[in-house]
């Protein structure tokens, strides 16, 4: 492998990591907002039309690893500040 190919490969990998980190930040924001919503929602007062989706959302949030959920909640609290 030539030096130019290594440099190009390193650059491309760096850019891909940047893209993934930006996507991760967006997903943490969504997960944090969803977790906050689930925590305050009154499932009994929701219209029946959205009850299934709310249940899926709650189950999805509850299935997150604890560390990811904590990080998402911290992310959303710092983004709101």
SULHUJO-V442770 format. One record per backbone hydrogen bond with DSSP energy under -1.0 kcal/mol. CO is the residue of the C=O (numbers start at 1). NH is the residue of the N-H. If there is no record, write none. Layout:
BEGIN
CO & NH
CO & NH
END
This chain:
BEGIN
2 & 6
3 & 7
4 & 8
5 & 9
6 & 10
7 & 11
8 & 12
9 & 13
10 & 14
11 & 15
12 & 16
13 & 17
14 & 18
15 & 19
16 & 20
17 & 21
18 & 22
19 & 23
20 & 24
21 & 25
22 & 26
23 & 27
24 & 28
25 & 29
26 & 30
27 & 31
28 & 32
29 & 33
30 & 34
31 & 35
32 & 36
33 & 37
34 & 38
35 & 39
36 & 40
37 & 41
42 & 45
47 & 50
50 & 54
51 & 55
52 & 56
53 & 57
54 & 58
55 & 59
56 & 60
57 & 61
58 & 62
59 & 63
61 & 64
65 & 69
66 & 70
67 & 71
68 & 72
69 & 73
70 & 74
71 & 75
72 & 76
73 & 77
74 & 78
75 & 79
76 & 80
END
